[in-house]
Amino acid sequence: MSSHGLDSTTVLVLNGPNLNLLGEREPEIYGSDTLADVENLCRIACNAEGLTLDFRQTNSEGTLVDWVQEGRRGIAGLVINAAGYTHTSVALRDAMSAVTVPSVEVHISDIHAREEFRHFSYLTDVTDHQVIGRGIAGYVEAIRWLVTRRHR
């Protein structure tokens, strides 16, 4: 497994299934911004704090679990938008429970105001902070929260 050059100045931002379709899929819920727009916002936020961004997206649950394990220690922090796996993946929850760096769960939409099955998250009790329903700006909010943890 490659380390992708992860170190103590790295913020690892992980995105789950269908987020590659951001801007196309259900724009009335998720908006018209693309995943590239999200990555750009995250890069700007990290650069402003002297941090390095490692931004990834996968539709594969196993790959997402591998990436969480890779970033579980030794980095500045981990931001995860697990998308649909939020509500279904015990394997991802178990991987997140091994994370020793500050971690933030992000959701673009308000999962608590949507379909009943989206109200429950397997990640909430194994992440340090949640940013829900703030659109793509929620990613920047998550990075800023991580920065406050570094200065404590």
C-alpha positions as CSV (number, residue, x, y, z in Angstrom):
1,M,0.0,0.0,0.0
2,S,1.4,3.4,-1.0
3,S,1.7,6.1,1.6
4,H,1.0,8.9,-0.9
5,G,3.5,10.9,1.1
6,L,1.3,11.3,4.1
7,D,2.9,13.1,7.0
8,S,2.0,15.3,10.0
9,T,1.1,18.3,7.8
10,T,-1.4,16.2,5.6
11,V,-5.1,16.6,5.7
12,L,-6.6,13.5,4.1
13,V,-10.1,14.1,2.6
14,L,-11.9,11.0,1.6
15,N,-15.1,10.9,-0.5
16,G,-17.3,7.9,-1.0
17,P,-19.6,6.6,-3.7
18,N,-21.3,8.8,-6.3
19,L,-19.5,12.0,-5.1
20,N,-17.7,11.8,-8.5
21,L,-21.1,12.8,-9.9
22,L,-21.4,15.9,-7.8
23,G,-22.8,18.7,-9.8
24,E,-24.8,16.3,-12.0
25,R,-26.6,14.0,-9.6
26,E,-29.5,15.5,-7.8
27,P,-28.4,19.2,-8.0
28,E,-31.5,20.3,-6.1
29,I,-30.0,18.5,-3.1
30,Y,-26.3,18.7,-3.6
31,G,-25.9,21.9,-5.7
32,S,-24.1,22.4,-9.0
33,D,-20.5,22.5,-7.7
34,T,-18.4,19.6,-8.8
35,L,-16.0,17.4,-6.8
36,A,-13.2,19.3,-8.5
37,D,-14.7,22.5,-7.0
38,V,-14.7,20.8,-3.5
39,E,-11.1,19.8,-4.0
40,N,-10.1,23.3,-4.9
41,L,-11.8,24.8,-1.8
42,C,-10.1,22.2,0.4
43,R,-6.7,23.0,-1.2
44,I,-7.1,26.7,-0.6
45,A,-8.1,26.1,3.0
46,C,-5.1,23.8,3.6
47,N,-2.6,26.0,1.9
48,A,-3.8,29.0,4.0
49,E,-2.8,26.9,7.1
50,G,0.4,25.5,5.7
51,L,-1.1,22.1,5.3
52,T,-0.9,19.6,2.5
53,L,-4.1,18.2,1.0
54,D,-4.5,14.6,-0.1
55,F,-8.0,14.5,-1.7
56,R,-9.5,11.1,-2.8
57,Q,-12.8,9.7,-4.1
58,T,-13.8,6.1,-4.6
59,N,-17.0,4.2,-5.3
60,S,-15.5,1.1,-3.6
61,E,-16.1,0.4,0.1
62,G,-12.9,-1.7,0.4
63,T,-10.8,1.1,-1.0
64,L,-12.3,3.6,1.4
65,V,-11.6,1.2,4.3
66,D,-8.0,0.9,3.1
67,W,-7.6,4.6,2.8
68,V,-8.9,5.2,6.4
69,Q,-6.5,2.6,7.7
70,E,-3.6,4.3,5.8
71,G,-4.5,7.7,7.3
72,R,-5.3,6.5,10.8
73,R,-2.2,8.0,12.4
74,G,0.6,10.4,11.8
75,I,-1.3,13.0,9.8
76,A,-2.9,16.4,10.7
77,G,-6.4,15.0,10.4
78,L,-8.9,13.1,8.4
79,V,-12.1,14.4,6.8
80,I,-14.6,11.8,5.5
81,N,-17.8,12.1,3.4
82,A,-18.7,8.4,3.2
83,A,-21.8,9.2,1.2
84,G,-24.1,6.1,1.1
85,Y,-21.7,4.1,3.2
86,T,-22.4,6.3,6.1
87,H,-25.7,4.5,6.6
88,T,-24.6,0.9,5.7
89,S,-21.0,0.2,6.4
90,V,-20.0,-1.5,9.6
91,A,-16.6,-2.2,8.0
92,L,-16.0,1.5,7.5
93,R,-17.1,2.3,11.1
94,D,-14.7,-0.3,12.4
95,A,-11.8,1.3,10.4
96,M,-12.7,4.7,11.6
97,S,-12.7,3.5,15.2
98,A,-8.9,2.8,14.8
99,V,-8.2,6.4,13.7
100,T,-6.0,8.2,16.3
101,V,-5.8,11.6,14.5
102,P,-8.6,14.2,14.7
103,S,-11.5,13.2,12.3
104,V,-14.5,14.9,10.9
105,E,-17.6,13.4,9.3
106,V,-19.0,15.7,6.5
107,H,-22.3,15.6,4.7
108,I,-23.2,18.2,2.0
109,S,-26.9,17.8,2.7
110,D,-28.7,17.6,6.0
111,I,-29.0,13.9,6.4
112,H,-31.5,14.4,9.3
113,A,-33.9,16.2,7.1
114,R,-33.9,13.6,4.3
115,E,-35.2,10.0,4.0
116,E,-35.5,8.1,7.2
117,F,-32.7,5.6,6.3
118,R,-30.3,8.5,6.0
119,H,-30.9,9.7,9.6
120,F,-28.5,7.1,11.1
121,S,-24.8,7.3,10.7
122,Y,-22.4,4.5,11.6
123,L,-19.6,7.1,11.8
124,T,-20.9,9.7,14.2
125,D,-19.8,7.9,17.4
126,V,-16.3,7.2,15.9
127,T,-15.5,10.6,14.6
128,D,-14.5,13.6,16.6
129,H,-16.8,16.2,14.9
130,Q,-19.6,16.4,12.3
131,V,-20.4,19.0,9.7
132,I,-23.8,18.3,8.2
133,G,-25.9,20.3,5.8
134,R,-23.5,23.1,5.0
135,G,-23.1,22.4,1.3
136,I,-19.6,22.1,0.0
137,A,-18.5,24.8,2.4
138,G,-18.8,22.1,5.1
139,Y,-15.5,20.7,3.9
140,V,-13.7,24.0,4.6
141,E,-15.4,24.1,8.0
142,A,-14.1,20.6,8.7
143,I,-10.6,21.6,7.8
144,R,-10.8,24.7,10.0
145,W,-12.0,22.5,12.9
146,L,-9.0,20.2,12.4
147,V,-6.7,23.3,12.5
148,T,-8.1,24.3,15.9
149,R,-7.2,20.8,17.2
150,R,-3.6,21.1,16.0
151,H,-3.1,24.3,18.1
152,R,-4.3,22.8,21.4
